[in-house]
Amino acid sequence: LGHRLEHLPSQVSGGQQQRIAIARALVNHPAIILADEPTGNLDLRTGEEIIQLLGEMKERYGVTVITATHDMKMLSASDTVVWIKDGQAERIARKGEFEVSIGTINGKAL
């Protein structure tokens, strides 16, 4: 997005705004990342890159990543999952205690 340095937020797409916000959040190497729908406005490929990046931040720098999402692909990058229903924690499970099964579109795994 380097070619958009002089653009205002209203002059870039929602996905570009989201990528800029994620980059700004990560640049100072935070100890904790709170991400609300981090893949929400992104295309499939960019969303996968963000999931991979958050996983790398966790593994490489010991960052704690807390996400609120409806994107089931985030499950594969999660150590602990809390399912919330009507504002209450309905279930808490650690990796290995739940199964991730995403599906395919046109033969490509999601």
C-alpha positions, 0 to 999 in steps of 0.5 A: 500500500506504499503508493497510497501513503498520501491518501485519506482513509475515505480514499482507500477501500475497507480492506485497505483500511483494515490492512493499514490498521493491522500494520499500525498495530503490529509495528511496535511489537505489542505484547497483546493484540486484540483483533475484532474481525481481523479478516472481516473486510479482506479477500480470501487470500489476504485474510489467510495472510493475516491469519498466518501473520498473527500466528507468526507473531504468536510463535516468533515474538510470544505475542498473545493474540485475542480475536473476536471473529466469525471466520472459522479459519481462525480456529486453526491458528488458535490455542484456546477458543471461547464460544460466546452465546447471548453474551455468555461463555458457552464453551471453552476448549484448548487446541486438541479438544476441538476439531477444525473442519473447514471445507472447500470451494472449487476443490480448494481448501478454505 
